[in-house]
Amino acid sequence: MTTHLSPAEARERLKELTVIDVRSPGEFAAGHLPGAYNVPLDQLDRAVPVLRETTGDGDLLVVCAAGPRSEAARSRLAERGVGAAVLSGGTNAWSEEGNDLELSAGGSRTPWDLNRQVRLAAGSLVLLGLLAGRKAPKARLLAVAVAGGLVYSGVSGSCGMAAVLGKLPFNRPDDSVVDATIEALRER
């Protein structure tokens, strides 16, 4: 089984694939592959039984923004006997190749995508550390710590700040929404 599909390969097979987007609800609402289902990574275990029942080998595509969360989801699914492929480069690569993203319907306000939240939080903390450092030089260590975290994030492909922000109430899916998604997968 192919574990990675390029955006072009995924586009060719989109109608036969079940696409699971493991990003936060806000990220998903901001734009996702057409027909994708949102099952955030931290809720994936709830969907495993229905994914096992409804998808065949090679019929499941896992997507995130750039790839690391999709890889984590693919590994977790494989451990539970569910085969899946990952969209190489995620929705970022999908849209960079000129493919359309679908927006979630509904008038409710959605939170900013997680990357935007990380940039706001990191920038604010660095600015706070530098400004406070004028009065208390040790406060500059806050800016140094955030910068170090951003460097680690860039090198490792994982982001601790995003993990923390993802646990905030406005970034978490309503259980009934996840239940509805699982039911929609079952009826597919």
C-alpha positions in Angstrom: 0.0 0.0 0.0 1.2 3.5 -0.9 1.7 5.5 2.3 2.1 8.9 0.6 0.1 10.4 -2.2 1.1 13.6 -4.0 -1.6 16.2 -4.5 -1.9 15.2 -8.2 -2.3 11.5 -7.3 -4.9 12.4 -4.6 -6.8 14.7 -7.0 -7.0 11.8 -9.5 -8.4 9.4 -6.8 -10.4 11.9 -4.8 -13.8 10.4 -5.6 -12.7 6.9 -4.4 -11.0 8.0 -1.3 -12.3 8.7 2.2 -10.5 11.8 3.3 -10.0 12.4 7.0 -8.6 15.9 8.0 -7.0 15.7 11.4 -6.6 19.4 11.9 -8.5 21.5 14.5 -12.1 22.5 13.7 -10.9 26.1 13.0 -8.3 25.0 10.5 -10.7 22.7 8.8 -13.4 25.4 8.5 -10.8 27.7 6.9 -10.4 25.3 4.0 -10.2 21.6 3.4 -10.1 19.1 0.6 -13.5 18.7 -1.1 -15.5 16.0 0.7 -13.1 15.7 3.6 -14.4 14.7 7.1 -12.9 16.5 10.1 -11.7 14.2 12.8 -9.1 16.1 14.9 -6.1 14.1 15.8 -6.9 13.9 19.4 -10.4 12.4 18.5 -9.1 9.9 16.0 -9.4 6.9 18.3 -13.2 7.5 18.4 -13.4 7.1 14.6 -11.2 3.9 14.3 -14.0 1.4 14.5 -16.1 3.1 11.7 -12.9 3.6 9.6 -12.1 -0.1 9.9 -15.6 -1.0 8.8 -16.1 1.4 5.9 -12.7 1.8 4.2 -10.7 -0.8 2.3 -7.0 -1.0 2.0 -5.7 2.1 0.1 -9.1 3.9 0.3 -8.3 6.2 3.3 -6.3 9.5 2.9 -5.2 11.4 6.0 -4.6 15.1 5.7 -3.3 18.0 7.9 -1.8 21.3 7.0 1.7 20.2 6.2 2.2 16.5 7.1 3.4 15.8 10.6 -0.1 15.4 12.1 -1.1 13.2 9.2 1.9 11.0 9.7 1.1 10.6 13.4 -2.5 9.7 12.5 -1.4 7.2 9.8 0.9 5.5 12.4 -1.8 5.4 15.0 -4.3 4.0 12.5 -1.8 1.4 11.3 -1.3 0.2 14.9 -5.0 -0.4 15.1 -5.2 -2.3 11.8 -6.4 0.5 9.5 -4.4 1.3 6.4 -4.1 4.9 5.3 -2.1 7.1 3.0 -0.9 10.6 3.8 -1.3 13.6 1.5 2.3 14.7 0.9 2.6 18.4 2.0 -0.9 18.5 3.3 -3.5 21.1 2.4 -0.7 23.6 1.9 0.7 21.6 -1.0 -2.8 20.8 -2.3 -3.7 24.5 -2.6 -0.2 25.5 -3.8 -0.8 23.2 -6.8 -3.9 25.2 -7.6 -6.5 22.8 -6.2 -9.6 24.2 -4.7 -10.3 24.1 -1.0 -13.8 23.7 0.4 -14.9 26.0 3.1 -17.2 24.8 5.9 -20.8 26.0 5.7 -22.4 27.8 8.6 -22.6 31.2 10.0 -20.9 30.5 13.3 -17.7 32.2 13.9 -14.7 29.9 13.7 -11.4 30.4 15.6 -8.3 31.4 13.7 -6.3 28.5 12.3 -3.8 27.1 14.7 -0.7 28.5 12.9 -2.1 32.0 13.1 -2.8 31.5 16.9 0.8 30.3 17.3 2.2 33.3 15.5 0.1 35.6 17.6 1.1 33.9 20.9 4.8 33.6 20.0 5.0 37.2 18.8 3.2 38.5 21.9 5.4 36.5 24.2 8.6 37.7 22.5 7.5 41.3 22.5 6.4 41.0 26.2 9.8 39.5 27.1 11.7 42.3 25.3 9.6 45.1 26.7 9.7 43.7 30.3 13.5 43.2 29.8 14.0 46.9 29.8 13.1 46.9 33.5 14.1 43.4 34.5 16.8 42.0 32.2 16.0 38.4 33.1 12.6 38.8 31.5 14.4 38.7 28.1 14.8 35.0 28.8 11.1 34.6 27.8 11.9 35.9 24.3 14.9 33.5 24.2 12.7 30.5 25.3 10.1 31.3 22.7 12.7 31.7 20.0 14.3 28.4 21.0 10.8 26.7 20.8 10.2 28.1 17.4 13.6 26.8 16.1 12.9 23.4 17.6 9.4 23.4 16.0 11.0 24.2 12.6 13.6 21.5 12.9 11.3 18.8 14.4 8.1 19.5 12.6 6.2 19.5 15.9 5.0 22.5 17.8 4.5 22.4 21.6 2.7 25.7 21.5 0.3 24.5 18.9 -0.4 21.4 21.1 -1.2 23.6 24.1 -3.3 26.0 22.1 -5.1 23.1 20.5 -6.5 22.1 23.9 -8.2 25.4 24.5 -12.0 25.2 24.4 -12.5 27.2 21.2 -10.1 24.8 19.3 -11.8 21.6 20.5 -14.6 20.1 18.6 -18.0 19.7 20.2 -18.5 16.0 20.9 -21.8 16.1 19.0 -20.0 17.3 15.9 -17.5 14.5 16.1 -20.3 12.0 16.7 -22.1 13.5 13.6 -18.9 13.1 11.5 -18.6 9.5 12.6 -22.2 8.8 11.7 -21.7 10.5 8.3 -18.7 8.2 7.7 -20.8 5.2 8.7 -23.5 6.1 6.1 -21.0 6.8 3.4 
